[in-house]
Amino acid sequence: MSFAIALMLHLVAAVVWVGGMFFAYVCLRPAAAESLEPPLRLKLWLNTFSRFFPWVWAAVILLSLTGIWLIVEMGGFASAGIHVHIMLALGVVMILIFLHIFFVPYPRLRRALSDNDIANGAKQLGRIRTFVGTNLALGIIELVVVRLLR
């Protein structure tokens, strides 16, 4: 894989993940809150996550693999600029946050909806929203850092 192909795949994966979070947080969340009662809103979010999370898994894997490839192509960590080190650190934090979302509040949200426990479902959705907001902020910071420190 050439450097250019690895970089293109890396950027596409970042756009899918960060762009998806931006759309969900800034556009879908307020529209759903204004338009839907809690039971339907929770169902919408569960259906949205079930479609978005496979894309996030693909993005996480692709970002990790292409990130390693790009660092190797740059001559390793010793040759990589500070922006690469910051990007890696933020990326690891973002992946850990996603793993937490996927393995803790997301299954709880699914369980709450299957039990028709709207209050607990709303609580889990609130937790997911907080973590997604954090990841969105980190993703935007990462894009700014790369551009400014490159």
BABALO-184394 format. One record per atom (N, C-alpha, C): residue in three letters; x, y, z. Coordinates in pm, 1 decimal. Layout:
BEGIN
@residuo:Ala X:X Y:Y Z:Z
...
END
This chain:
BEGIN
@residuo:Met X:85.5 Y:-117.4 Z:0.0
@residuo:Met X:0.0 Y:0.0 Z:0.0
@residuo:Met X:89.9 Y:123.4 Z:0.0
@residuo:Ser X:65.1 Y:213.7 Z:-88.2
@residuo:Ser X:148.0 Y:333.3 Z:-92.9
@residuo:Ser X:103.4 Y:432.4 Z:14.4
@residuo:Phe X:189.3 Y:528.3 Z:39.7
@residuo:Phe X:160.0 Y:632.0 Z:138.3
@residuo:Phe X:31.6 Y:705.8 Z:101.5
@residuo:Ala X:16.3 Y:739.3 Z:-25.9
@residuo:Ala X:-101.3 Y:815.6 Z:-69.6
@residuo:Ala X:-230.9 Y:737.4 Z:-47.8
@residuo:Ile X:-228.3 Y:608.7 Z:-75.9
@residuo:Ile X:-348.5 Y:526.3 Z:-56.3
@residuo:Ile X:-379.6 Y:514.2 Z:92.8
@residuo:Ala X:-276.6 Y:490.6 Z:174.0
@residuo:Ala X:-296.6 Y:479.9 Z:319.1
@residuo:Ala X:-353.3 Y:610.4 Z:374.7
@residuo:Leu X:-299.5 Y:722.9 Z:328.9
@residuo:Leu X:-347.8 Y:853.0 Z:376.0
@residuo:Leu X:-493.4 Y:875.9 Z:333.9
@residuo:Met X:-527.8 Y:841.6 Z:209.9
@residuo:Met X:-664.7 Y:857.7 Z:162.2
@residuo:Met X:-761.2 Y:773.2 Z:245.9
@residuo:Leu X:-726.4 Y:646.0 Z:269.5
@residuo:Leu X:-812.3 Y:558.6 Z:349.3
@residuo:Leu X:-824.7 Y:609.9 Z:493.1
@residuo:His X:-715.9 Y:661.5 Z:545.2
@residuo:His X:-715.7 Y:717.4 Z:680.2
@residuo:His X:-811.9 Y:836.0 Z:689.3
@residuo:Leu X:-803.9 Y:923.8 Z:591.6
@residuo:Leu X:-891.3 Y:1041.9 Z:590.5
@residuo:Leu X:-1037.4 Y:1003.8 Z:572.0
@residuo:Val X:-1066.2 Y:909.7 Z:484.0
@residuo:Val X:-1204.4 Y:865.8 Z:462.3
@residuo:Val X:-1261.4 Y:806.4 Z:590.5
@residuo:Ala X:-1184.1 Y:724.0 Z:658.6
@residuo:Ala X:-1231.1 Y:664.1 Z:783.7
@residuo:Ala X:-1257.8 Y:771.5 Z:889.1
@residuo:Ala X:-1170.8 Y:871.9 Z:897.2
@residuo:Ala X:-1190.9 Y:981.1 Z:993.4
@residuo:Ala X:-1317.0 Y:1060.8 Z:959.8
@residuo:Val X:-1339.1 Y:1086.0 Z:832.3
@residuo:Val X:-1458.9 Y:1160.4 Z:790.9
@residuo:Val X:-1585.0 Y:1081.9 Z:824.7
@residuo:Val X:-1584.1 Y:951.6 Z:799.7
@residuo:Val X:-1700.9 Y:868.1 Z:830.4
@residuo:Val X:-1732.4 Y:875.0 Z:979.6
@residuo:Trp X:-1631.4 Y:857.8 Z:1062.9
@residuo:Trp X:-1654.4 Y:853.9 Z:1207.4
@residuo:Trp X:-1689.8 Y:992.0 Z:1262.8
@residuo:Val X:-1605.3 Y:1090.0 Z:1239.2
@residuo:Val X:-1628.4 Y:1222.9 Z:1296.2
@residuo:Val X:-1750.1 Y:1289.1 Z:1230.3
@residuo:Gly X:-1763.2 Y:1272.7 Z:1099.4
@residuo:Gly X:-1879.6 Y:1329.1 Z:1030.7
@residuo:Gly X:-2009.3 Y:1266.1 Z:1076.6
@residuo:Gly X:-2006.2 Y:1134.8 Z:1100.3
@residuo:Gly X:-2125.3 Y:1067.0 Z:1151.0
@residuo:Gly X:-2163.5 Y:1117.0 Z:1289.4
@residuo:Met X:-2063.7 Y:1137.9 Z:1374.6
@residuo:Met X:-2092.0 Y:1191.1 Z:1508.4
@residuo:Met X:-2146.0 Y:1332.9 Z:1499.7
@residuo:Phe X:-2088.4 Y:1414.2 Z:1410.5
@residuo:Phe X:-2136.1 Y:1551.0 Z:1394.5
@residuo:Phe X:-2282.6 Y:1552.4 Z:1351.9
@residuo:Phe X:-2315.2 Y:1472.4 Z:1250.0
@residuo:Phe X:-2453.5 Y:1466.0 Z:1203.9
@residuo:Phe X:-2547.4 Y:1421.7 Z:1316.1
@residuo:Ala X:-2509.2 Y:1314.5 Z:1385.8
@residuo:Ala X:-2595.2 Y:1260.6 Z:1491.0
@residuo:Ala X:-2613.3 Y:1361.0 Z:1605.0
@residuo:Tyr X:-2505.6 Y:1424.7 Z:1646.2
@residuo:Tyr X:-2509.9 Y:1512.5 Z:1763.1
@residuo:Tyr X:-2573.9 Y:1647.7 Z:1732.4
@residuo:Val X:-2539.5 Y:1703.6 Z:1618.6
@residuo:Val X:-2581.9 Y:1840.6 Z:1587.8
@residuo:Val X:-2714.7 Y:1845.6 Z:1512.6
@residuo:Cys X:-2744.0 Y:1744.4 Z:1432.4
@residuo:Cys X:-2864.6 Y:1748.2 Z:1348.9
@residuo:Cys X:-2973.1 Y:1651.2 Z:1396.0
@residuo:Leu X:-2938.4 Y:1523.7 Z:1405.6
@residuo:Leu X:-3039.5 Y:1422.5 Z:1437.9
@residuo:Leu X:-3090.5 Y:1434.9 Z:1580.7
@residuo:Arg X:-3001.9 Y:1456.4 Z:1676.1
@residuo:Arg X:-3041.2 Y:1463.3 Z:1817.3
@residuo:Arg X:-3145.4 Y:1571.9 Z:1842.3
@residuo:Pro X:-3122.6 Y:1696.4 Z:1800.2
@residuo:Pro X:-3225.1 Y:1798.2 Z:1826.8
@residuo:Pro X:-3354.8 Y:1773.3 Z:1748.6
@residuo:Ala X:-3342.4 Y:1722.7 Z:1625.8
@residuo:Ala X:-3463.1 Y:1695.6 Z:1547.4
@residuo:Ala X:-3545.8 Y:1585.3 Z:1612.7
@residuo:Ala X:-3479.9 Y:1481.2 Z:1661.1
@residuo:Ala X:-3551.2 Y:1372.1 Z:1727.4
@residuo:Ala X:-3615.8 Y:1420.7 Z:1857.0
@residuo:Ala X:-3545.2 Y:1504.2 Z:1932.0
@residuo:Ala X:-3599.9 Y:1556.0 Z:2058.3
@residuo:Ala X:-3723.2 Y:1643.3 Z:2034.0
@residuo:Glu X:-3722.6 Y:1719.9 Z:1925.8
@residuo:Glu X:-3835.8 Y:1807.1 Z:1894.3
@residuo:Glu X:-3954.5 Y:1731.5 Z:1835.8
@residuo:Ser X:-3927.7 Y:1620.7 Z:1768.7
@residuo:Ser X:-4031.0 Y:1555.9 Z:1687.6
@residuo:Ser X:-4089.3 Y:1428.2 Z:1746.1
@residuo:Leu X:-4017.8 Y:1361.8 Z:1834.9
@residuo:Leu X:-4059.0 Y:1227.9 Z:1876.6
@residuo:Leu X:-4075.7 Y:1218.4 Z:2027.6
@residuo:Glu X:-4174.3 Y:1141.9 Z:2068.3
@residuo:Glu X:-4192.5 Y:1109.4 Z:2209.0
@residuo:Glu X:-4080.3 Y:1013.0 Z:2250.5
@residuo:Pro X:-4047.6 Y:1009.2 Z:2380.7
@residuo:Pro X:-3934.7 Y:926.8 Z:2426.2
@residuo:Pro X:-3932.1 Y:782.7 Z:2375.4
@residuo:Pro X:-4041.5 Y:707.2 Z:2377.1
@residuo:Pro X:-4028.7 Y:568.6 Z:2328.7
@residuo:Pro X:-3985.3 Y:560.1 Z:2181.9
@residuo:Leu X:-4042.0 Y:646.3 Z:2098.3
@residuo:Leu X:-4003.1 Y:645.4 Z:1956.7
@residuo:Leu X:-3862.7 Y:700.1 Z:1937.2
@residuo:Arg X:-3826.3 Y:798.8 Z:2015.7
@residuo:Arg X:-3692.5 Y:857.1 Z:2006.8
@residuo:Arg X:-3586.5 Y:752.0 Z:2041.5
@residuo:Leu X:-3611.9 Y:675.8 Z:2147.9
@residuo:Leu X:-3517.0 Y:571.7 Z:2187.1
@residuo:Leu X:-3506.2 Y:464.1 Z:2079.0
@residuo:Lys X:-3619.4 Y:428.4 Z:2020.1
@residuo:Lys X:-3616.7 Y:328.8 Z:1912.9
@residuo:Lys X:-3538.4 Y:382.3 Z:1792.0
@residuo:Leu X:-3560.1 Y:509.3 Z:1758.5
@residuo:Leu X:-3485.1 Y:570.9 Z:1648.3
@residuo:Leu X:-3335.4 Y:564.0 Z:1675.7
@residuo:Trp X:-3294.0 Y:598.9 Z:1797.8
@residuo:Trp X:-3152.0 Y:597.2 Z:1830.9
@residuo:Trp X:-3095.0 Y:457.0 Z:1827.0
@residuo:Leu X:-3170.1 Y:361.1 Z:1877.9
@residuo:Leu X:-3122.1 Y:223.1 Z:1874.3
@residuo:Leu X:-3103.1 Y:176.6 Z:1730.4
@residuo:Asn X:-3198.0 Y:208.4 Z:1644.1
@residuo:Asn X:-3185.9 Y:172.5 Z:1502.8
@residuo:Asn X:-3071.1 Y:247.6 Z:1435.1
@residuo:Thr X:-3052.1 Y:372.9 Z:1473.0
@residuo:Thr X:-2942.4 Y:451.9 Z:1416.8
@residuo:Thr X:-2808.4 Y:393.0 Z:1459.1
@residuo:Phe X:-2793.5 Y:362.9 Z:1588.5
@residuo:Phe X:-2668.4 Y:305.1 Z:1636.6
@residuo:Phe X:-2639.7 Y:170.7 Z:1570.7
@residuo:Ser X:-2742.6 Y:91.1 Z:1550.7
@residuo:Ser X:-2719.7 Y:-41.4 Z:1491.3
@residuo:Ser X:-2668.5 Y:-29.1 Z:1347.8
@residuo:Arg X:-2695.2 Y:82.9 Z:1283.5
@residuo:Arg X:-2643.3 Y:106.4 Z:1147.9
@residuo:Arg X:-2509.2 Y:180.7 Z:1149.3
@residuo:Phe X:-2491.2 Y:269.6 Z:1246.6
@residuo:Phe X:-2369.9 Y:351.8 Z:1251.8
@residuo:Phe X:-2252.0 Y:277.0 Z:1313.0
@residuo:Phe X:-2275.4 Y:199.7 Z:1416.5
@residuo:Phe X:-2164.0 Y:135.3 Z:1486.5
@residuo:Phe X:-2082.8 Y:39.8 Z:1400.1
@residuo:Pro X:-2140.6 Y:-36.5 Z:1307.0
@residuo:Pro X:-2053.2 Y:-115.8 Z:1218.0
@residuo:Pro X:-1958.4 Y:-27.9 Z:1136.3
@residuo:Trp X:-2004.6 Y:89.8 Z:1097.2
@residuo:Trp X:-1918.3 Y:183.4 Z:1025.0
@residuo:Trp X:-1808.2 Y:236.4 Z:1116.8
@residuo:Val X:-1842.2 Y:258.9 Z:1242.9
@residuo:Val X:-1739.8 Y:304.5 Z:1337.5
@residuo:Val X:-1635.8 Y:194.7 Z:1358.5
@residuo:Trp X:-1680.3 Y:70.1 Z:1373.3
@residuo:Trp X:-1584.1 Y:-40.1 Z:1385.2
@residuo:Trp X:-1490.8 Y:-43.5 Z:1264.7
@residuo:Ala X:-1547.2 Y:-30.1 Z:1145.3
@residuo:Ala X:-1464.2 Y:-29.7 Z:1024.3
@residuo:Ala X:-1366.8 Y:87.6 Z:1026.8
@residuo:Ala X:-1416.4 Y:205.1 Z:1068.5
@residuo:Ala X:-1330.7 Y:323.3 Z:1075.2
@residuo:Ala X:-1219.0 Y:304.2 Z:1177.1
@residuo:Val X:-1251.2 Y:250.1 Z:1293.9
@residuo:Val X:-1151.0 Y:228.3 Z:1399.0
@residuo:Val X:-1041.8 Y:133.9 Z:1349.7
@residuo:Ile X:-1082.8 Y:27.3 Z:1286.0
@residuo:Ile X:-984.6 Y:-69.0 Z:1234.3
@residuo:Ile X:-900.2 Y:-5.1 Z:1124.7
@residuo:Leu X:-965.7 Y:62.4 Z:1031.2
@residuo:Leu X:-894.3 Y:125.0 Z:920.7
@residuo:Leu X:-803.1 Y:237.2 Z:969.9
@residuo:Leu X:-850.5 Y:319.3 Z:1061.9
@residuo:Leu X:-765.9 Y:425.7 Z:1116.3
@residuo:Leu X:-643.9 Y:368.2 Z:1187.4
@residuo:Ser X:-664.3 Y:261.6 Z:1261.3
@residuo:Ser X:-551.5 Y:199.7 Z:1333.1
@residuo:Ser X:-448.6 Y:143.3 Z:1236.0
@residuo:Leu X:-495.5 Y:66.6 Z:1139.4
@residuo:Leu X:-403.2 Y:3.4 Z:1043.8
@residuo:Leu X:-332.1 Y:107.2 Z:956.8
@residuo:Thr X:-407.7 Y:201.0 Z:902.6
@residuo:Thr X:-344.6 Y:301.1 Z:816.1
@residuo:Thr X:-256.8 Y:395.8 Z:897.2
@residuo:Gly X:-296.3 Y:423.8 Z:1022.0
@residuo:Gly X:-213.0 Y:508.6 Z:1107.7
@residuo:Gly X:-77.4 Y:445.8 Z:1132.2
@residuo:Ile X:-77.3 Y:317.8 Z:1163.2
@residuo:Ile X:49.7 Y:246.1 Z:1182.5
@residuo:Ile X:130.3 Y:247.2 Z:1053.5
@residuo:Trp X:61.9 Y:219.8 Z:942.1
@residuo:Trp X:130.4 Y:217.7 Z:812.5
@residuo:Trp X:195.5 Y:353.8 Z:783.1
@residuo:Leu X:120.3 Y:461.5 Z:807.6
@residuo:Leu X:172.8 Y:595.6 Z:779.9
@residuo:Leu X:292.7 Y:627.6 Z:868.8
@residuo:Ile X:286.1 Y:587.8 Z:995.7
@residuo:Ile X:398.3 Y:612.5 Z:1086.4
@residuo:Ile X:521.9 Y:536.4 Z:1039.2
@residuo:Val X:503.5 Y:412.4 Z:997.1
@residuo:Val X:616.2 Y:333.6 Z:943.0
@residuo:Val X:673.2 Y:403.6 Z:820.1
@residuo:Glu X:586.2 Y:449.1 Z:731.3
@residuo:Glu X:629.9 Y:518.0 Z:608.7
@residuo:Glu X:705.8 Y:646.9 Z:640.3
@residuo:Met X:671.7 Y:711.5 Z:752.8
@residuo:Met X:739.8 Y:834.9 Z:792.3
@residuo:Met X:875.5 Y:806.5 Z:856.0
@residuo:Gly X:905.4 Y:680.3 Z:881.2
@residuo:Gly X:1032.5 Y:645.1 Z:944.0
@residuo:Gly X:1018.8 Y:612.3 Z:1091.2
@residuo:Gly X:897.5 Y:589.7 Z:1137.3
@residuo:Gly X:874.8 Y:554.0 Z:1277.6
@residuo:Gly X:843.2 Y:675.0 Z:1362.9
@residuo:Phe X:818.3 Y:648.1 Z:1490.2
@residuo:Phe X:780.1 Y:755.4 Z:1582.2
@residuo:Phe X:888.4 Y:860.4 Z:1598.7
@residuo:Ala X:1014.4 Y:818.6 Z:1593.8
@residuo:Ala X:1124.2 Y:913.4 Z:1612.2
@residuo:Ala X:1125.6 Y:1018.7 Z:1501.8
@residuo:Ser X:1081.1 Y:981.6 Z:1382.9
@residuo:Ser X:1081.1 Y:1074.4 Z:1269.5
@residuo:Ser X:948.7 Y:1149.5 Z:1254.8
@residuo:Ala X:846.0 Y:1103.9 Z:1322.8
@residuo:Ala X:713.2 Y:1164.7 Z:1308.5
@residuo:Ala X:707.2 Y:1295.3 Z:1386.8
@residuo:Gly X:635.3 Y:1389.3 Z:1332.9
@residuo:Gly X:618.3 Y:1518.2 Z:1399.3
@residuo:Gly X:530.2 Y:1506.9 Z:1522.5
@residuo:Ile X:530.2 Y:1613.7 Z:1601.5
@residuo:Ile X:450.4 Y:1616.7 Z:1724.4
@residuo:Ile X:302.1 Y:1596.7 Z:1693.4
@residuo:His X:258.0 Y:1644.8 Z:1577.6
@residuo:His X:116.0 Y:1630.3 Z:1541.9
@residuo:His X:76.4 Y:1483.1 Z:1531.0
@residuo:Val X:169.1 Y:1398.2 Z:1488.4
@residuo:Val X:140.6 Y:1254.9 Z:1476.9
@residuo:Val X:124.9 Y:1193.7 Z:1616.1
@residuo:His X:210.0 Y:1234.3 Z:1708.7
@residuo:His X:202.3 Y:1182.9 Z:1845.3
@residuo:His X:71.9 Y:1226.6 Z:1912.4
@residuo:Ile X:35.0 Y:1352.9 Z:1891.2
@residuo:Ile X:-90.9 Y:1403.2 Z:1947.9
@residuo:Ile X:-209.7 Y:1330.6 Z:1883.9
@residuo:Met X:-203.8 Y:1314.2 Z:1752.4
@residuo:Met X:-311.5 Y:1245.4 Z:1681.9
@residuo:Met X:-326.6 Y:1103.1 Z:1734.6
@residuo:Leu X:-217.2 Y:1034.4 Z:1754.2
@residuo:Leu X:-222.2 Y:897.1 Z:1805.2
@residuo:Leu X:-282.7 Y:893.7 Z:1945.7
@residuo:Ala X:-238.2 Y:983.6 Z:2032.4
@residuo:Ala X:-289.7 Y:986.1 Z:2169.5
@residuo:Ala X:-440.2 Y:1013.7 Z:2170.6
@residuo:Leu X:-483.5 Y:1113.2 Z:2095.5
@residuo:Leu X:-626.3 Y:1144.3 Z:2089.9
@residuo:Leu X:-704.9 Y:1029.9 Z:2026.7
@residuo:Gly X:-647.4 Y:968.6 Z:1924.2
@residuo:Gly X:-713.4 Y:856.5 Z:1858.3
@residuo:Gly X:-733.5 Y:739.2 Z:1952.0
@residuo:Val X:-633.7 Y:709.6 Z:2033.4
@residuo:Val X:-646.5 Y:599.8 Z:2130.3
@residuo:Val X:-756.4 Y:631.6 Z:2231.5
@residuo:Val X:-760.0 Y:755.0 Z:2279.7
@residuo:Val X:-865.7 Y:794.4 Z:2374.1
@residuo:Val X:-1003.0 Y:781.1 Z:2307.6
@residuo:Met X:-1014.5 Y:826.3 Z:2182.7
@residuo:Met X:-1142.5 Y:815.7 Z:2111.6
@residuo:Met X:-1185.6 Y:670.2 Z:2094.6
@residuo:Ile X:-1091.3 Y:584.8 Z:2061.6
@residuo:Ile X:-1124.3 Y:442.5 Z:2045.3
@residuo:Ile X:-1169.4 Y:384.0 Z:2178.4
@residuo:Leu X:-1102.0 Y:417.6 Z:2286.8
@residuo:Leu X:-1141.2 Y:366.8 Z:2418.2
@residuo:Leu X:-1281.4 Y:415.7 Z:2456.1
@residuo:Ile X:-1311.3 Y:539.9 Z:2425.1
@residuo:Ile X:-1445.7 Y:592.1 Z:2452.2
@residuo:Ile X:-1548.7 Y:516.3 Z:2369.4
@residuo:Phe X:-1519.6 Y:493.6 Z:2241.6
@residuo:Phe X:-1613.2 Y:417.6 Z:2158.7
@residuo:Phe X:-1633.4 Y:277.1 Z:2214.1
@residuo:Leu X:-1524.6 Y:210.7 Z:2253.8
@residuo:Leu X:-1537.4 Y:76.1 Z:2309.4
@residuo:Leu X:-1626.2 Y:77.0 Z:2433.7
@residuo:His X:-1610.3 Y:179.6 Z:2516.0
@residuo:His X:-1696.1 Y:190.8 Z:2634.5
@residuo:His X:-1843.0 Y:206.5 Z:2592.7
@residuo:Ile X:-1868.4 Y:296.4 Z:2499.0
@residuo:Ile X:-2005.9 Y:315.8 Z:2450.6
@residuo:Ile X:-2062.8 Y:182.7 Z:2401.4
@residuo:Phe X:-1985.7 Y:115.3 Z:2318.4
@residuo:Phe X:-2034.9 Y:-5.4 Z:2252.9
@residuo:Phe X:-2060.6 Y:-119.1 Z:2351.9
@residuo:Phe X:-1975.7 Y:-130.5 Z:2453.4
@residuo:Phe X:-1985.8 Y:-245.0 Z:2543.7
@residuo:Phe X:-2058.0 Y:-216.4 Z:2675.9
@residuo:Val X:-2086.0 Y:-88.9 Z:2707.0
@residuo:Val X:-2153.9 Y:-61.8 Z:2834.0
@residuo:Val X:-2291.3 Y:3.1 Z:2812.6
@residuo:Pro X:-2301.3 Y:131.6 Z:2778.3
@residuo:Pro X:-2437.3 Y:187.9 Z:2771.3
@residuo:Pro X:-2520.5 Y:139.4 Z:2652.0
@residuo:Tyr X:-2455.8 Y:105.7 Z:2541.2
@residuo:Tyr X:-2532.5 Y:59.1 Z:2424.7
@residuo:Tyr X:-2606.8 Y:-71.0 Z:2453.0
@residuo:Pro X:-2542.7 Y:-175.0 Z:2509.8
@residuo:Pro X:-2619.8 Y:-295.6 Z:2545.0
@residuo:Pro X:-2727.3 Y:-267.8 Z:2650.0
@residuo:Arg X:-2699.0 Y:-175.2 Z:2741.5
@residuo:Arg X:-2799.0 Y:-139.0 Z:2842.4
@residuo:Arg X:-2919.2 Y:-70.4 Z:2777.1
@residuo:Leu X:-2892.1 Y:12.7 Z:2676.5
@residuo:Leu X:-3001.7 Y:75.9 Z:2602.3
@residuo:Leu X:-3085.6 Y:-29.2 Z:2531.5
@residuo:Arg X:-3020.4 Y:-124.0 Z:2465.7
@residuo:Arg X:-3094.0 Y:-232.3 Z:2397.2
@residuo:Arg X:-3179.3 Y:-310.9 Z:2496.4
@residuo:Arg X:-3120.3 Y:-343.0 Z:2610.5
@residuo:Arg X:-3192.2 Y:-419.7 Z:2712.0
@residuo:Arg X:-3310.4 Y:-339.4 Z:2766.5
@residuo:Ala X:-3288.0 Y:-211.6 Z:2793.8
@residuo:Ala X:-3395.8 Y:-127.6 Z:2846.6
@residuo:Ala X:-3512.4 Y:-121.9 Z:2748.5
@residuo:Leu X:-3482.3 Y:-108.9 Z:2620.6
@residuo:Leu X:-3590.1 Y:-103.2 Z:2521.8
@residuo:Leu X:-3661.8 Y:-236.6 Z:2509.1
@residuo:Ser X:-3588.1 Y:-345.8 Z:2516.6
@residuo:Ser X:-3653.9 Y:-476.5 Z:2507.8
@residuo:Ser X:-3741.4 Y:-501.3 Z:2631.0
@residuo:Asp X:-3704.6 Y:-440.3 Z:2745.7
@residuo:Asp X:-3784.5 Y:-451.9 Z:2867.7
@residuo:Asp X:-3890.0 Y:-341.7 Z:2878.0
@residuo:Asn X:-3895.5 Y:-255.0 Z:2778.3
@residuo:Asn X:-3987.3 Y:-140.0 Z:2776.2
@residuo:Asn X:-3964.2 Y:-47.5 Z:2896.6
@residuo:Asp X:-3838.1 Y:-35.7 Z:2938.3
@residuo:Asp X:-3799.0 Y:50.9 Z:3049.0
@residuo:Asp X:-3749.7 Y:183.8 Z:2990.4
@residuo:Ile X:-3844.9 Y:271.5 Z:2963.8
@residuo:Ile X:-3815.3 Y:398.5 Z:2895.7
@residuo:Ile X:-3722.3 Y:486.3 Z:2979.7
@residuo:Ala X:-3743.5 Y:489.6 Z:3110.6
@residuo:Ala X:-3660.0 Y:574.2 Z:3196.8
@residuo:Ala X:-3514.0 Y:530.9 Z:3191.6
@residuo:Asn X:-3488.1 Y:401.9 Z:3204.0
@residuo:Asn X:-3350.4 Y:353.3 Z:3196.9
@residuo:Asn X:-3293.8 Y:370.8 Z:3056.1
@residuo:Gly X:-3376.9 Y:351.1 Z:2954.1
@residuo:Gly X:-3332.1 Y:373.3 Z:2816.8
@residuo:Gly X:-3287.7 Y:516.8 Z:2796.1
@residuo:Ala X:-3366.2 Y:610.6 Z:2848.9
@residuo:Ala X:-3330.1 Y:752.4 Z:2836.7
@residuo:Ala X:-3200.3 Y:782.1 Z:2911.9
@residuo:Lys X:-3183.4 Y:718.2 Z:3026.5
@residuo:Lys X:-3059.8 Y:736.3 Z:3103.9
@residuo:Lys X:-2939.2 Y:686.9 Z:3024.2
@residuo:Gln X:-2950.9 Y:570.0 Z:2963.3
@residuo:Gln X:-2840.6 Y:514.0 Z:2883.7
@residuo:Gln X:-2813.8 Y:599.2 Z:2760.5
@residuo:Leu X:-2919.3 Y:647.4 Z:2696.6
@residuo:Leu X:-2902.0 Y:734.8 Z:2580.3
@residuo:Leu X:-2829.0 Y:862.9 Z:2621.2
@residuo:Gly X:-2862.1 Y:916.2 Z:2738.7
@residuo:Gly X:-2792.0 Y:1034.8 Z:2789.1
@residuo:Gly X:-2643.6 Y:1009.0 Z:2808.8
@residuo:Arg X:-2610.0 Y:891.2 Z:2858.4
@residuo:Arg X:-2468.4 Y:855.2 Z:2875.2
@residuo:Arg X:-2399.3 Y:845.9 Z:2739.3
@residuo:Ile X:-2466.0 Y:781.3 Z:2645.0
@residuo:Ile X:-2408.4 Y:770.8 Z:2510.3
@residuo:Ile X:-2388.6 Y:909.4 Z:2451.5
@residuo:Arg X:-2487.7 Y:995.8 Z:2467.3
@residuo:Arg X:-2479.6 Y:1132.1 Z:2413.4
@residuo:Arg X:-2358.0 Y:1204.9 Z:2470.4
@residuo:Thr X:-2334.5 Y:1191.5 Z:2600.7
@residuo:Thr X:-2219.7 Y:1257.2 Z:2663.3
@residuo:Thr X:-2088.0 Y:1206.7 Z:2604.4
@residuo:Phe X:-2077.0 Y:1075.6 Z:2590.1
@residuo:Phe X:-1953.2 Y:1018.1 Z:2535.6
@residuo:Phe X:-1935.5 Y:1054.3 Z:2388.5
@residuo:Val X:-2043.8 Y:1055.2 Z:2311.7
@residuo:Val X:-2034.3 Y:1093.2 Z:2170.5
@residuo:Val X:-1993.9 Y:1239.9 Z:2159.2
@residuo:Gly X:-2050.1 Y:1324.8 Z:2244.1
@residuo:Gly X:-2011.4 Y:1465.9 Z:2244.5
@residuo:Gly X:-1863.7 Y:1483.5 Z:2274.4
@residuo:Thr X:-1813.7 Y:1407.3 Z:2369.4
@residuo:Thr X:-1671.0 Y:1411.3 Z:2402.8
@residuo:Thr X:-1587.4 Y:1365.0 Z:2283.8
@residuo:Asn X:-1628.6 Y:1254.1 Z:2222.7
@residuo:Asn X:-1553.2 Y:1202.7 Z:2108.1
@residuo:Asn X:-1558.8 Y:1298.5 Z:1989.7
@residuo:Leu X:-1672.7 Y:1361.1 Z:1969.6
@residuo:Leu X:-1684.3 Y:1459.2 Z:1861.5
@residuo:Leu X:-1587.6 Y:1574.7 Z:1886.4
@residuo:Ala X:-1583.7 Y:1624.9 Z:2007.6
@residuo:Ala X:-1491.4 Y:1734.3 Z:2040.1
@residuo:Ala X:-1346.4 Y:1690.8 Z:2018.1
@residuo:Leu X:-1311.5 Y:1570.2 Z:2063.3
@residuo:Leu X:-1175.4 Y:1520.4 Z:2042.5
@residuo:Leu X:-1143.8 Y:1504.7 Z:1893.8
@residuo:Gly X:-1241.2 Y:1456.6 Z:1816.5
@residuo:Gly X:-1220.1 Y:1441.2 Z:1672.6
@residuo:Gly X:-1195.5 Y:1574.3 Z:1603.9
@residuo:Ile X:-1270.2 Y:1675.6 Z:1643.7
@residuo:Ile X:-1251.1 Y:1809.1 Z:1585.0
@residuo:Ile X:-1116.8 Y:1867.0 Z:1628.3
@residuo:Ile X:-1082.7 Y:1850.2 Z:1755.1
@residuo:Ile X:-950.6 Y:1895.3 Z:1803.4
@residuo:Ile X:-840.6 Y:1826.4 Z:1725.0
@residuo:Glu X:-857.1 Y:1698.9 Z:1701.9
@residuo:Glu X:-757.2 Y:1622.5 Z:1626.9
@residuo:Glu X:-738.1 Y:1679.9 Z:1486.7
@residuo:Leu X:-847.9 Y:1711.2 Z:1419.8
@residuo:Leu X:-838.0 Y:1769.0 Z:1285.2
@residuo:Leu X:-767.0 Y:1903.9 Z:1288.1
@residuo:Val X:-796.1 Y:1985.3 Z:1387.4
@residuo:Val X:-732.5 Y:2116.7 Z:1399.9
@residuo:Val X:-583.9 Y:2101.1 Z:1429.9
@residuo:Val X:-550.8 Y:2011.0 Z:1522.6
@residuo:Val X:-411.2 Y:1987.2 Z:1559.6
@residuo:Val X:-330.4 Y:1944.5 Z:1437.3
@residuo:Val X:-384.6 Y:1850.5 Z:1361.0
@residuo:Val X:-312.5 Y:1802.1 Z:1243.5
@residuo:Val X:-286.4 Y:1916.5 Z:1147.4
@residuo:Arg X:-386.7 Y:1997.9 Z:1126.3
@residuo:Arg X:-372.3 Y:2107.1 Z:1029.6
@residuo:Arg X:-275.4 Y:2214.6 Z:1078.7
@residuo:Leu X:-285.1 Y:2251.2 Z:1207.0
@residuo:Leu X:-203.0 Y:2359.8 Z:1258.8
@residuo:Leu X:-59.3 Y:2319.5 Z:1287.0
@residuo:Leu X:-37.6 Y:2195.9 Z:1330.8
@residuo:Leu X:97.3 Y:2154.9 Z:1370.4
@residuo:Leu X:171.5 Y:2078.7 Z:1261.2
@residuo:Arg X:107.4 Y:2055.3 Z:1151.5
@residuo:Arg X:170.3 Y:1976.4 Z:1045.8
@residuo:Arg X:287.8 Y:2049.2 Z:985.2
END
